[in-house]
Amino acid sequence: MDRSSLLQLIQEQQLDPENTGFIGADTFTGLVHRHELPLDPAKLDMLVALAQSNERGQVCYQELVDLISSKRSSSFKRAIANGQRALPRDGLLDEPGLGVYKRFVRYVAYEILPREVDRHWYFYRHRSCPPPVFMASVTLAQIIVFLCYGARLNKWVLQTYHPEYMKSPLVYHPGHRARAWRFLTYMFMHVGLEQLGFNALLQLMIGVPLEMVHGLLRISLLYLAGVLAGSLTVSITDMRAPVVGGSGGVYALCSAHLANVVMNWAGMRCPYKLLRMVLALVCMSSEVGRAVWLRFSPPLPASGPQPSFMAHLAGAVVGVSMGLTILRSYEERLRDQCGWWVVLLAYGTFLLFAIFWNIFAYDLLGAHIPPPP
């Protein structure tokens, strides 16, 4: 139903005869059932919630139009904060007769979203097209690149110790800082099978559900922001070290999701959430520890410094700041939130500082970087 047809229907039915700009929720709900209008149950639930946030049980006309148009403005957030929204009679877990894909969508809703009304909204509005192609494509590309280099070098573990590995045009190396694409493309290279397996698993288990709920644009922005912050942080804090692996983006996604779960602990309905939280933190900490060990105590003779671990930490910072803002803004416009602009300003300031650092600081500080391969 578009805006013009909704306006015509309201005028014909005289739902607002006094032109107050407000419409009774019960009146409109009765109209929907009487005329069998194509309004899904989640939107009806939201309509009642918005009405209950109003003292007279009415809905602003503009909010009603936004609801029909699937636009969730600050009024939805206000209704959540007031705690006055009418939740559906049955939870999604009690929904009968679901196919395999719909059950997966329901699983994703309970894994990612902390409020029942948001889970219903997502469940009824979700469409299989477009699919979550970004995380799947990135993971597939990383696997293909790893297989190509593994076959070429005949080495599948600790590939960075092979003298030909650092000659790849994808690796970030401090001697090739002028080749700006390397600040992003290093995410396709990995130390070995163990790092690739860890990153690919998290990208598919956490990244794909996040992309299904929050969309390609937001999750790709968060992932790439973590990757870029990772390489730039290494260029500032560990100036002699190269970087490989998608850990900056992976840790941005995981940290954002874990922080969102902690901040909405009571509302999250995912099973065994405490055990899974502990396991995730242990695995992420172990991966950082492994990276620190390889950086400072290489098990094999190496021709130069081994890849830095600072990209992991930078990705986690991006996840807790930018990522948490994105995940807490489900179906709300980021540009309408002050916190989003604060995060963008902070990230932009960091980017400018890192760019000037890479241009001037290496020469001013006389940093002795290893010769580029």
Steps between C-alpha positions, in 0.01 A plus 500: 500500500654833399461841659236633259271195530525512879407870501204433273381215721520712815308782333232266370450336838523830690740359756606852593185709457629789711836518317699467823783306335437197723314177431362251750692172486190287567316677220777443249553137607131433449523657155790270411307188599176619342655577161759218517785740434845342437658609831720236664456410869828663605380840379171460685696425816709809446184704444361395836837570663510851359144562613582388853785749513236772448282607793182489288581175325545673166762489227642801322404498131862538389609211723226287348619583148859417599383171647320401180809601301725285726686802637585476868561844646584616850140445605559125489801538726294713736231233520765244594643727769158561651446126531140537389486300183259211466702191429353234273288235663745220417875508463665400175621182669135387506442574130374174343549356152820680402722381217874449533592850380241672718627308800849627418367856478337452840831368638681809367239729656556348843877499459534865402203706624433568870128597490205282412326768298817553292526126445143493370564803284806334344334158466199629305692754290799281409544414133748249364604743227752652515688225686791579739756504221770721652627275778463190284691663213781626724539157660500324162759742362725446803479123459581520126799730560629271776468190282681673213793609718505168684535312171754748367720497813425136589447620858170502693608599852708808595513616139655832604833325555528417133729756328259544210192569716572866575541571129125477457340827381224446758707502821542821697871567545640825650735530204201516265289757685459708186299217344181596678298196394714283727337660806186304405608206283710344776172357630511237222837360617543278807788364705379146455213259507438557872446876464288462187283236665442714809410812301282317247307325775423824683413682178243235411364439852476865607547712189232334287221526763598862567483575129160331473359725773683829449564488126797491267582873519532525878688175555739554209570851634575359846719218367704721266533769768653237728736380225617854416539596866707184552764577238515869590543419869786265418664774290493725810569263790709222341672686220736223384240223478292380204133399532303207358159351573146630536518512879435876516162458335420176685572653840292805411198277431552274801567781747196692383278195533635400842466855631142514372420171673646624831312831486172318425566194713148466641335523159725261308334161459787306341560170687805453724596863454735514801688186394522622141620842615779342706602270213506791253718710729737208562534427128553867409756545779682184393522624143647831619746310720606285207556811288711660776707181527563486124591870497762494777606134520492361146533119505694497173783714359356802321647758265312785666241593766192281514143638460376724779217420742385862537239459224304270733485765773415781259213297356365438851503874573313572176245233589430634850465858372370512144367145493296530818339818369401320181363189671296701750335687214305217340277641224567858614674767296856547620515855371229602747711397801748731665712208621558382144646835397725503807633156407552604137683815610729297725570245226561775241741675737689174545519450123641850443756455777605160362537638147726785614691259720573272205607793285729680744571304820716221357755749368482735799547218751764326289319169522708209375253295304596172332565528126193420292512157335 
